Structure formats: structure tokens, C-alpha cells
Amino acid sequence: MTEGAGIPCGDLPDGLSAAEAGMWQAFRNGSVYDLSSGDTVVDDPHGGHPWGDERTVRARIVCWLLLDGPPALAGRVSSLKLVGVRISGTMDLAGGTVVPYVEMRGCRFDKEVRLPEARFTTVRMVDCAVPRLEAARVHTEGDLHLPRCRFHNGVRLTDAQIGTDLLLNQAIVYRDRSGRSIAADGITVGQDLQAEMLESHGELSLRAATIGVSLSMRGARLVNPYTRLALNAPQLTVGRTLYLTPAGVGSPMLSGRTPARGTRIQRFECQGGVRLDDGRFGDAVDLERARFAFTDEQELSLRRIQTPELRFLGERPERGGVVLSGARVVNLMDRADAWPGPGRLHMGGFTYENLVPRGPFPLEQRLEWVSAATAEYTPEPYELLATVLRAGGEDEDAREVLLAKQRRRRETLPLAAKLWGYAQDWTVAYGYRPGRAAVWMAVLWAAGSLAFARAQPPPLKGGEHPAWSPALFTLDLLLPVIDLGQVGFWQLSGGRQWLAAAMILLGWILATTVAAGATRLLRRS
């Protein structure tokens, strides 16, 4: 039923159909013009049931009302509020200024809606069937709402300026001739862009878009088997948070919230590449439980993004890669099973200040994470991880990371340097386990003392020698700089001579590795 029925028609233009005359009347009254039948099957704008002339108005008459409509009745505000109406022809408001409030629910458009460079206060199109929306550089002072609409040939919002919110919740958008479902490059949204449970078939393009508050794609499904990218949003600026997270299904109260335990949820799913290069996010990039399906050539590209927090908590992609090269993050919240394996993770120049693992993430797996990101040895990822661990009070783990760095570096060295590296590792673990030097010294000292205690060697000169002490003699051999007054007074032969030479050599190796490790530690300090 039409609200406001029975209002005098006044002066009506000639040639209006009955449906158009009723719409004209409702416009002046500011009331809802409802032509739905009450049968949900018949009234489904996306269904195949035909709507006859009794529910049809011409797009030309709709444009006439919006651009140059009659004045409102006394005490009323003119507005166009249509429910269950079929609009025939092309609705073309290009370049126009529309003052009345516009709201269309459950309507069916025969041809595309053209709004390029038009100006509105607020536009709401809810659950409408639209072949295509062409709205480049459209300007709204308030909202642009398109929830539950279906667009069969794409949406174009390039360089649009939305004063407050842009809503695309539960919309279904198919690609246009260029392969894009939604082309919104350069769009500016004053507050939120909500595309929760959006279904996109083609490339969703948000290049250089600016979102004042949050961009929510909770529960969205992006599918693009035609080209490389399903979400193409380099240089995206979001004032607060980008949500690629689950959405609760079945209750409008769950919109914009984390679903409660036990709630049926719909995850964010993306079949196709994601490009967020050079993005700026005021609060966070949230990928909790996100699911990505890539080909071998596709990737989740986060090159050079800047955000206070990256919540890398999605499912591990079975194919494709993850690229964080040059990204800058304060808090990295992640799970061990979220990261791809070797050769599919790239983190050159990636920096973070704090690690906040969700669930168990032992150091061995964290080292595998670093190794997976560096096909060739580079020290920076290891040093950054050690710095972050040390800042968090985990000094022992930090030393283990730096030890792993030296071992990884050793594999790139020539044979002689590699052998020297093994010697440093076996003796003092490159200086990161200094207690090992004391153990080696004690073992060598005990072994030498036992060996030299079995027989006293004759002195080189009679009467000019100290009292024989196997322990002091062994210690004098092992300490390359300190003279304990034992070496040089005894005549060694056979195996003991070779043993003494071995002790001197081992003492020098031990002392050199300890010095190298100490130098390395002091240099870092």
C-alpha cells in the first residue's frame, strides 16, 4: 500500500501513467510509494517473476522529479521513497544536483543507473536489481547505501566523494567488460566503508582510496579467476582498521563486531591475489581467520604498508606467496601456522617492534619463519628478531637467534672460513655461550694433567728448574699469553712433545674464539 494515498493530485503533467501519477503525489507528500504485492516470491527484485505496467514507472519521470520536481505540499518535505517499483529506461542524472532525499527498496531497474558527477544529500538503494551503476565522481553530503543490491555489470565509483558512510553489505557485484566488479579508485569516504558479506566476481579496485574511519570486509567473498588480482588496493589510506575477518550470520546486531562463541560465522575468503602495497592504516590490519586461495603466481602483497598492528592470523595459503618487503609494523600479532613455507614468504626490509604470538610459537619455529623468508642469507631479519626479543627481556632467546644467524652465514663462506666457523661453534658457540669455554678449558686441563702426571720429564738444565707440577705445566701450555714458569724448563720427547704442541694449538684456538665472541658481543652492546 502507498502511504499518503488519497492526497489530492493537484496539477499533474500530461501523459503520466497511474503508477507515475501516484509516485508524483507521494513525492510531494514525502511519503513512501509502495507498489509491492505482499507476495515475497513475486516481489523479489532479483527473481524471474515479471512486473507489469501497474508497477512500472519511466526513468525519465523519476529524473524529472529529482532534478526539477514539484514543490512539497504544505508542511511536508518532498522526497523520493520507492518500494517494489520497476524503473524502465536509463536513469540518467549525470552532472545534476539532487536536493530531495532518495531511497529505493526492493526496486528493479531495466537499464543502468547513471550518476557521474551528480550531487546528492543522501542516496539509499536497498535490495535493488541494477544492471550497472555508473557513478564516477559522484558527490554525496551524507551516505551512499547499496546493501543487498545486485549489479550484473559492475559498479563504478572512481573518484567519488561520500560525505559519511558507503554501505555495500551483502551486495553481489559481477564484473564489467574491463574485468572489474567495483572500480572505486581514488574514492574518498568520510567515515566507514562497510562491505560485509559482499560477494565480488571480478577485480575490486580501491587504488589510492581514502577511508576516514574503518574499512570492513568481514565475511566478504572475493572471487576473480579471470585476472591476477581479486583485491587491488595500493596506496589505500584507512583512518583506523582494515577488517578482513569473519562476520556473524543471521543477526544485524553482529555487524561490525567480533562474532560471539557459538555464532555461525562466514569467513573472509579471497580467490585471487591481494595487493595492499604502500597502504597506511591508523590502527590495524586484521586478517583473523581470513582464507586465501592463490595460484602459484598470486600473492598477498603488503609491500611497504605502515600500521601500528598487523594481525596475521589467517589460514596458511596452500599456494602463492606472502610479501611484507619494506613494511613497517609496531605490533606483529601472528600464529605459527599462519605463515607460508620456504620460498613463499618475503620479508626484506620488514620491521616490527613487538611480537605478540597468538598461541604457541616456540623459538625453533620462529627461526624457521625467518629462514623461510630469506632464500639467501641476509643478517637483518635475524638481528631484528634478536633486538625485539632482547627488548622483551628474552635475552637467552636473542642469543639463540644470533647464533642461528652465524650458522646460516657459515654456509655461505669458503671452505677455510667455514672450518674456522665450525671451530668457533663447537668451542664457544660463536661467543653466545661463554660458559662452554670454561668447560673446554677444564676438560683439556684435566686430560693434560693426567697425561703428564704418569712420568716426569728430565729438566733441560740441572739445578735451574722449578718443581715439576703436571697441572701447572698443562695450564701454562693452554694459556697462550700468561707465563706460569713451567714451559721451557723440561725436556719432552715422543708423544709428550706432540701432546704439548697440541695443547698450545688448542689453547690458541680457544683463546681466539673467546676473543672473537667477546668482540662480537661488545660490538652489539
ROSE-941137 format. One record per residue (C-alpha): residue number from 1; y, z, x; residue in one letter; chain. Coordinates in steps of 0.25 Angstrom, whole numbers, always signed. Each point is the difference from the previous one (the first is absolute). Layout:
BEGIN
- NUM,Y,Z,X,A,A
...
//
This chain:
BEGIN
- 1,+0,+0,+0,M,A
- 2,+14,-3,+4,T,A
- 3,+9,+12,+2,E,A
- 4,+13,-2,-7,G,A
- 5,-5,-10,-11,A,A
- 6,+9,-2,-12,G,A
- 7,+13,+0,+8,I,A
- 8,+9,-11,-6,P,A
- 9,-1,-13,+8,C,A
- 10,+15,-3,+0,G,A
- 11,+3,-13,+7,D,A
- 12,-12,-6,+6,L,A
- 13,+0,-13,+8,P,A
- 14,-6,-12,-7,D,A
- 15,-14,-4,+3,G,A
- 16,-6,+13,+3,L,A
- 17,-15,+3,-4,S,A
- 18,-3,+12,-8,A,A
- 19,-5,+7,+13,A,A
- 20,+12,-4,+8,E,A
- 21,+9,+5,-12,A,A
- 22,-7,+13,+1,G,A
- 23,+2,+1,+15,M,A
- 24,+15,-3,-2,W,A
- 25,+1,+11,-10,Q,A
- 26,-7,+10,+9,A,A
- 27,+8,-3,+12,F,A
- 28,+13,+3,-7,R,A
- 29,-6,+13,-5,N,A
- 30,-6,+4,+13,G,A
- 31,-14,+2,-6,S,A
- 32,-14,-4,+4,V,A
- 33,-5,-13,-5,Y,A
- 34,-15,+1,-2,D,A
- 35,-8,-12,-5,L,A
- 36,-14,+6,+4,S,A
- 37,-11,+0,-10,S,A
- 38,-6,+13,+2,G,A
- 39,-13,-6,+5,D,A
- 40,-2,+3,+15,T,A
- 41,-8,-13,+2,V,A
- 42,+10,-9,-7,V,A
- 43,+12,+7,+7,D,A
- 44,-6,-1,+14,D,A
- 45,+10,-9,+7,P,A
- 46,-10,-3,+11,H,A
- 47,-11,-4,-10,G,A
- 48,-3,-13,-6,G,A
- 49,+4,+2,-15,H,A
- 50,+11,-9,-4,P,A
- 51,+13,+5,-5,W,A
- 52,+7,-9,-10,G,A
- 53,+14,-3,-4,D,A
- 54,+2,+13,-7,E,A
- 55,-1,+7,+13,R,A
- 56,+7,-11,+8,T,A
- 57,+15,-1,+5,V,A
- 58,+6,-10,+9,R,A
- 59,+4,+4,+14,A,A
- 60,+14,-7,-2,R,A
- 61,+3,+10,-12,I,A
- 62,-4,+12,+9,V,A
- 63,+9,-5,+11,C,A
- 64,+11,-2,-10,W,A
- 65,-1,+14,-5,L,A
- 66,+0,+5,+15,L,A
- 67,+11,-8,+5,L,A
- 68,+10,-2,-12,D,A
- 69,-6,+8,-11,G,A
- 70,+7,+5,-13,P,A
- 71,+7,+14,+1,P,A
- 72,-8,+12,-4,A,A
- 73,+1,+6,-14,L,A
- 74,+10,+11,-2,A,A
- 75,-5,+13,+7,G,A
- 76,-11,-8,+7,R,A
- 77,-3,-5,+14,V,A
- 78,-6,-14,+1,S,A
- 79,-13,-2,+8,S,A
- 80,-12,-9,+0,L,A
- 81,-13,+8,-3,K,A
- 82,-12,-9,-3,L,A
- 83,-14,+4,-3,V,A
- 84,-11,-10,-2,G,A
- 85,+9,-12,+0,V,A
- 86,-4,-14,+6,R,A
- 87,+11,-7,+7,I,A
- 88,-1,-15,+0,S,A
- 89,+7,-8,+11,G,A
- 90,+6,+4,+13,T,A
- 91,+8,+12,+0,M,A
- 92,+11,-3,+10,D,A
- 93,+11,+10,+3,L,A
- 94,+3,-5,+14,A,A
- 95,+14,+4,+5,G,A
- 96,+3,+7,-13,G,A
- 97,+5,+14,-2,T,A
- 98,-8,+8,-11,V,A
- 99,+7,+13,-5,V,A
- 100,-9,+4,-11,P,A
- 101,-13,+8,+3,Y,A
- 102,-12,-8,+0,V,A
- 103,-14,+5,-3,E,A
- 104,-12,-9,-4,M,A
- 105,-14,+6,-2,R,A
- 106,-13,-7,-3,G,A
- 107,+7,-13,+0,C,A
- 108,-5,-14,+3,R,A
- 109,+8,-11,+8,F,A
- 110,-4,-14,-1,D,A
- 111,+7,-4,+12,K,A
- 112,+6,+6,+13,E,A
- 113,+12,+10,-1,V,A
- 114,+11,-4,+9,R,A
- 115,+10,+11,+4,L,A
- 116,+5,-4,+14,P,A
- 117,+14,+6,+4,E,A
- 118,+1,+6,-14,A,A
- 119,+6,+14,-2,R,A
- 120,-6,+10,-9,F,A
- 121,+2,+15,-3,T,A
- 122,-15,+3,-3,T,A
- 123,-12,-9,-3,V,A
- 124,-13,+5,-5,R,A
- 125,-12,-10,-2,M,A
- 126,-12,+8,-3,V,A
- 127,-14,-6,-2,D,A
- 128,+5,-14,-1,C,A
- 129,-7,-13,+3,A,A
- 130,+9,-9,+8,V,A
- 131,-3,-13,+7,P,A
- 132,+10,+3,+11,R,A
- 133,+12,+9,+3,L,A
- 134,+10,-7,+9,E,A
- 135,+11,+11,+3,A,A
- 136,+5,-3,+14,A,A
- 137,+13,+8,+3,R,A
- 138,-1,+6,-14,V,A
- 139,+9,+13,-1,H,A
- 140,-2,+12,-9,T,A
- 141,+8,+12,-1,E,A
- 142,-12,+8,-5,G,A
- 143,-15,-2,+0,D,A
- 144,-8,-13,+0,L,A
- 145,-13,+4,-7,H,A
- 146,-12,-9,+0,L,A
- 147,-12,+9,-2,P,A
- 148,-13,-6,-6,R,A
- 149,+6,-14,+0,C,A
- 150,-9,-12,+4,R,A
- 151,+7,-11,+8,F,A
- 152,-9,-12,+2,H,A
- 153,+8,-8,+10,N,A
- 154,+7,+11,+8,G,A
- 155,+13,+8,+0,V,A
- 156,+12,-3,+9,R,A
- 157,+9,+11,+3,L,A
- 158,+6,-5,+13,T,A
- 159,+13,+8,+4,D,A
- 160,+0,+7,-14,A,A
- 161,+9,+12,-1,Q,A
- 162,-6,+11,-9,I,A
- 163,+9,+12,-3,G,A
- 164,-10,+11,-2,T,A
- 165,-15,-3,-2,D,A
- 166,-9,-12,+1,L,A
- 167,-13,+2,-8,L,A
- 168,-13,-9,+1,L,A
- 169,-10,+10,-4,N,A
- 170,-13,-6,-4,Q,A
- 171,+6,-14,+0,A,A
- 172,-9,-12,+3,I,A
- 173,+6,-11,+8,V,A
- 174,-6,-13,+4,Y,A
- 175,+5,-9,+12,R,A
- 176,+10,-11,-2,D,A
- 177,-1,-14,+7,R,A
- 178,+4,+6,+13,S,A
- 179,-11,+10,+0,G,A
- 180,+8,+13,-3,R,A
- 181,-2,+9,-11,S,A
- 182,+13,+8,+1,I,A
- 183,+11,-6,+9,A,A
- 184,+10,+12,+2,A,A
- 185,+6,-3,+14,D,A
- 186,+13,+7,+2,G,A
- 187,-1,+8,-13,I,A
- 188,+8,+13,-1,T,A
- 189,-4,+11,-9,V,A
- 190,+9,+12,-2,G,A
- 191,-11,+10,-3,Q,A
- 192,-15,-2,-1,D,A
- 193,-9,-13,+0,L,A
- 194,-12,+4,-8,Q,A
- 195,-12,-10,+0,A,A
- 196,-11,+10,-3,E,A
- 197,-13,-7,-4,M,A
- 198,+7,-13,+2,L,A
- 199,-10,-12,+1,E,A
- 200,+5,-11,+9,S,A
- 201,-7,-13,+2,H,A
- 202,+7,-7,+12,G,A
- 203,+10,+5,+10,E,A
- 204,+9,+11,-3,L,A
- 205,+12,-2,+8,S,A
- 206,+11,+11,+3,L,A
- 207,+6,-5,+12,R,A
- 208,+13,+8,+4,A,A
- 209,-1,+7,-13,A,A
- 210,+8,+14,-2,T,A
- 211,-5,+11,-9,I,A
- 212,+9,+11,-2,G,A
- 213,-10,+11,-2,V,A
- 214,-15,-3,-1,S,A
- 215,-10,-12,-1,L,A
- 216,-12,+4,-7,S,A
- 217,-12,-9,-1,M,A
- 218,-10,+10,-4,R,A
- 219,-13,-6,-5,G,A
- 220,+5,-14,+2,A,A
- 221,-9,-12,+2,R,A
- 222,+5,-11,+9,L,A
- 223,-9,-12,+2,V,A
- 224,+3,-12,+8,N,A
- 225,-11,-9,+4,P,A
- 226,+9,-12,+2,Y,A
- 227,+8,+4,+12,T,A
- 228,+1,+10,+11,R,A
- 229,+8,+11,-7,L,A
- 230,-1,+8,-13,A,A
- 231,+12,+8,+3,L,A
- 232,+11,-6,+9,N,A
- 233,+11,+11,+2,A,A
- 234,+6,-1,+14,P,A
- 235,+13,+8,+1,Q,A
- 236,-2,+8,-12,L,A
- 237,+9,+12,-2,T,A
- 238,-4,+11,-9,V,A
- 239,+9,+12,-1,G,A
- 240,-12,+10,-2,R,A
- 241,-15,-4,-1,T,A
- 242,-9,-12,-1,L,A
- 243,-12,+4,-8,Y,A
- 244,-13,-9,+1,L,A
- 245,-8,+11,-6,T,A
- 246,-9,+3,-12,P,A
- 247,+5,+0,-14,A,A
- 248,-5,+9,-12,G,A
- 249,-6,-9,-11,V,A
- 250,+2,+4,-15,G,A
- 251,+12,+9,+0,S,A
- 252,+15,-5,+1,P,A
- 253,+3,+15,+5,M,A
- 254,-7,-4,+13,L,A
- 255,+9,-11,+4,S,A
- 256,+7,+4,+13,G,A
- 257,-9,+12,+3,R,A
- 258,-13,+2,+8,T,A
- 259,-11,+0,-9,P,A
- 260,-7,+13,-3,A,A
- 261,-14,+3,+4,R,A
- 262,-9,-6,-11,G,A
- 263,+10,-10,-4,T,A
- 264,-6,-14,-1,R,A
- 265,+8,-8,+11,I,A
- 266,+3,-14,+4,Q,A
- 267,+2,-2,+15,R,A
- 268,+10,-9,+6,F,A
- 269,-8,-13,+4,E,A
- 270,+4,-11,+8,C,A
- 271,-8,-13,+3,Q,A
- 272,+9,-7,+10,G,A
- 273,+9,+3,+12,G,A
- 274,+11,+10,-1,V,A
- 275,+13,-1,+8,R,A
- 276,+10,+11,+1,L,A
- 277,+6,-3,+13,D,A
- 278,+13,+6,+4,D,A
- 279,+0,+9,-13,G,A
- 280,+9,+12,-1,R,A
- 281,-5,+12,-9,F,A
- 282,+8,+12,-2,G,A
- 283,-12,+10,-3,D,A
- 284,-14,-6,+2,A,A
- 285,-9,-12,-1,V,A
- 286,-12,+5,-8,D,A
- 287,-13,-7,+1,L,A
- 288,-9,+10,-6,E,A
- 289,-14,-5,-5,R,A
- 290,+6,-15,+1,A,A
- 291,-10,-10,+1,R,A
- 292,+2,-13,+8,F,A
- 293,-9,-12,+0,A,A
- 294,+4,-10,+11,F,A
- 295,-6,-12,+7,T,A
- 296,-1,+0,+15,D,A
- 297,+13,-6,+1,E,A
- 298,+8,+9,-9,Q,A
- 299,+6,+14,+3,E,A
- 300,+7,+12,-4,L,A
- 301,+13,-3,+8,S,A
- 302,+9,+12,+2,L,A
- 303,+7,-5,+12,R,A
- 304,+13,+8,+4,R,A
- 305,+1,+8,-13,I,A
- 306,+7,+13,+0,Q,A
- 307,-3,+11,-9,T,A
- 308,-1,+15,+1,P,A
- 309,-14,+0,-5,E,A
- 310,-11,-10,+0,L,A
- 311,-12,+5,-9,R,A
- 312,-11,-9,+6,F,A
- 313,-11,+5,-10,L,A
- 314,-6,-13,-6,G,A
- 315,-14,-6,+1,E,A
- 316,-3,-6,+13,R,A
- 317,+1,-15,-1,P,A
- 318,-13,-7,+3,E,A
- 319,+6,-12,+6,R,A
- 320,+14,-4,+5,G,A
- 321,+10,+9,+8,G,A
- 322,+10,+11,-1,V,A
- 323,+13,-2,+9,V,A
- 324,+9,+11,+3,L,A
- 325,+7,-6,+12,S,A
- 326,+14,+5,+2,G,A
- 327,-1,+10,-12,A,A
- 328,+7,+13,+1,R,A
- 329,-5,+12,-8,V,A
- 330,+3,+14,+0,V,A
- 331,-13,+6,-7,N,A
- 332,-12,-8,+0,L,A
- 333,-10,+5,-11,M,A
- 334,-13,-7,+2,D,A
- 335,-15,+1,-2,R,A
- 336,-11,-4,+11,A,A
- 337,-7,-9,-10,D,A
- 338,+13,-8,-4,A,A
- 339,+2,-8,+13,W,A
- 340,-7,-13,+4,P,A
- 341,-9,-1,+12,G,A
- 342,+3,-6,+14,P,A
- 343,+7,-14,+0,G,A
- 344,+6,+2,-14,R,A
- 345,+10,+11,+3,L,A
- 346,+13,-3,+8,H,A
- 347,+10,+11,+3,M,A
- 348,+8,-5,+12,G,A
- 349,+13,+8,+0,G,A
- 350,-4,+8,-12,F,A
- 351,+7,+14,+1,T,A
- 352,-2,+13,-8,Y,A
- 353,+4,+14,+1,E,A
- 354,-11,+8,-7,N,A
- 355,-14,-2,-4,L,A
- 356,-4,+5,-14,V,A
- 357,-15,-3,-1,P,A
- 358,-6,+1,-15,R,A
- 359,-14,+5,+2,G,A
- 360,-8,+1,+13,P,A
- 361,+5,-9,+12,F,A
- 362,-6,+5,+13,P,A
- 363,+6,-4,+13,L,A
- 364,-12,-9,+3,E,A
- 365,+4,-8,-12,Q,A
- 366,+15,+0,+3,R,A
- 367,-3,-5,+14,L,A
- 368,-9,-11,-6,E,A
- 369,+12,-3,-9,W,A
- 370,+9,-2,+12,V,A
- 371,-10,-8,+7,S,A
- 372,-2,-9,-12,A,A
- 373,+15,-4,+0,A,A
- 374,+0,-4,+15,T,A
- 375,-9,-11,+3,A,A
- 376,+6,+0,+14,E,A
- 377,+4,+13,+7,Y,A
- 378,+14,+5,-3,T,A
- 379,+4,+14,+3,P,A
- 380,+11,+2,-11,E,A
- 381,-10,+3,-11,P,A
- 382,-7,+11,+8,Y,A
- 383,+13,+6,+5,E,A
- 384,+6,+1,-14,L,A
- 385,-12,+6,-6,L,A
- 386,-1,+10,+11,A,A
- 387,+15,+3,-2,T,A
- 388,-2,+2,-15,V,A
- 389,-12,+9,+3,L,A
- 390,+7,+9,+10,R,A
- 391,+12,+1,-9,A,A
- 392,-9,+6,-11,G,A
- 393,-6,+10,+10,G,A
- 394,-13,-7,+3,E,A
- 395,+1,-1,+15,D,A
- 396,-15,-1,+2,E,A
- 397,-1,-12,-9,D,A
- 398,+12,-6,+7,A,A
- 399,-7,+1,+14,R,A
- 400,-12,-6,-6,E,A
- 401,+8,-12,-5,V,A
- 402,+7,-2,+14,L,A
- 403,-14,+1,+6,L,A
- 404,-5,-11,-9,A,A
- 405,+12,-8,+4,K,A
- 406,-4,+1,+15,Q,A
- 407,-14,-4,-3,R,A
- 408,+5,-12,-9,R,A
- 409,+9,-4,+12,R,A
- 410,-11,+1,+10,R,A
- 411,-8,-11,-7,E,A
- 412,+12,-10,+4,T,A
- 413,+0,+3,+15,L,A
- 414,-6,-7,+11,P,A
- 415,-13,+6,+6,L,A
- 416,+5,+9,+11,A,A
- 417,+11,+6,-10,A,A
- 418,-11,+2,-10,K,A
- 419,-9,+7,+9,L,A
- 420,+12,+9,+4,W,A
- 421,+2,+2,-15,G,A
- 422,-14,+5,-2,Y,A
- 423,+1,+10,+12,A,A
- 424,+13,+6,-7,Q,A
- 425,-7,+0,-13,D,A
- 426,-13,+7,+5,W,A
- 427,+7,+10,+8,T,A
- 428,+13,+5,-7,V,A
- 429,+0,-10,-12,A,A
- 430,+13,-6,+5,Y,A
- 431,+6,+13,+1,G,A
- 432,-1,+3,-15,Y,A
- 433,-11,+10,+2,R,A
- 434,+5,+8,+13,P,A
- 435,-11,+11,-2,G,A
- 436,-10,-11,+4,R,A
- 437,+6,+0,+14,A,A
- 438,-4,+15,+2,A,A
- 439,-14,-3,-5,V,A
- 440,-2,-11,+10,W,A
- 441,+6,+8,+12,M,A
- 442,-9,+12,-4,A,A
- 443,-13,-9,+0,V,A
- 444,+4,-7,+13,L,A
- 445,+3,+14,+7,W,A
- 446,-13,+6,-5,A,A
- 447,-8,-12,+4,A,A
- 448,+6,-1,+14,G,A
- 449,-1,+15,+3,S,A
- 450,-15,+0,-3,L,A
- 451,-2,-12,+8,A,A
- 452,+8,+5,+12,F,A
- 453,-6,+14,-1,A,A
- 454,-14,-4,+4,R,A
- 455,+3,-2,+15,A,A
- 456,+12,+4,+8,Q,A
- 457,+6,-12,+8,P,A
- 458,+3,+3,+15,P,A
- 459,+14,+1,+4,P,A
- 460,+7,-11,+7,L,A
- 461,+6,+10,+11,K,A
- 462,-6,+13,+3,G,A
- 463,+8,+12,-3,G,A
- 464,+11,-8,-7,E,A
- 465,-4,+0,-14,H,A
- 466,+1,+9,-13,P,A
- 467,-11,+7,-6,A,A
- 468,-9,-10,-8,W,A
- 469,+2,+0,-15,S,A
- 470,-7,-11,-8,P,A
- 471,+9,+3,-12,A,A
- 472,+13,-1,+8,L,A
- 473,-5,-12,+7,F,A
- 474,-4,-8,-13,T,A
- 475,+14,+4,-6,L,A
- 476,+7,-4,+13,D,A
- 477,-7,-14,-2,L,A
- 478,+4,-1,-15,L,A
- 479,+14,+3,+2,L,A
- 480,+7,-12,+7,P,A
- 481,+13,+7,+3,V,A
- 482,-2,+15,+2,I,A
- 483,-7,+4,+13,D,A
- 484,-9,+12,-1,L,A
- 485,-3,+0,+15,G,A
- 486,-15,-4,-1,Q,A
- 487,+0,-15,+1,V,A
- 488,+0,-5,+15,G,A
- 489,-7,+12,+6,F,A
- 490,-14,-4,-3,W,A
- 491,-10,-11,+5,Q,A
- 492,-6,-7,-11,L,A
- 493,-11,-10,+1,S,A
- 494,-10,-8,-9,G,A
- 495,+1,+2,-15,G,A
- 496,+10,+12,+1,R,A
- 497,+10,-10,+7,Q,A
- 498,-1,-10,-12,W,A
- 499,+1,+12,-10,L,A
- 500,+13,+4,+7,A,A
- 501,+5,-14,-1,A,A
- 502,-4,-1,-15,A,A
- 503,+7,+14,-3,M,A
- 504,+13,-5,+7,I,A
- 505,+0,-13,-8,L,A
- 506,-3,+7,-13,L,A
- 507,+11,+10,+2,G,A
- 508,+10,-11,+2,W,A
- 509,-5,-7,-12,I,A
- 510,+1,+13,-8,L,A
- 511,+14,+3,+5,A,A
- 512,+5,-14,-2,T,A
- 513,-5,-1,-15,T,A
- 514,+6,+14,-2,V,A
- 515,+14,-4,+5,A,A
- 516,-1,-13,-7,A,A
- 517,-3,+7,-13,G,A
- 518,+11,+11,+2,A,A
- 519,+10,-11,+3,T,A
- 520,-3,-7,-13,R,A
- 521,+1,+13,-8,L,A
- 522,+14,+3,+7,L,A
- 523,+5,-14,-2,R,A
- 524,-3,+1,-15,R,A
- 525,+7,+14,-1,S,A
//
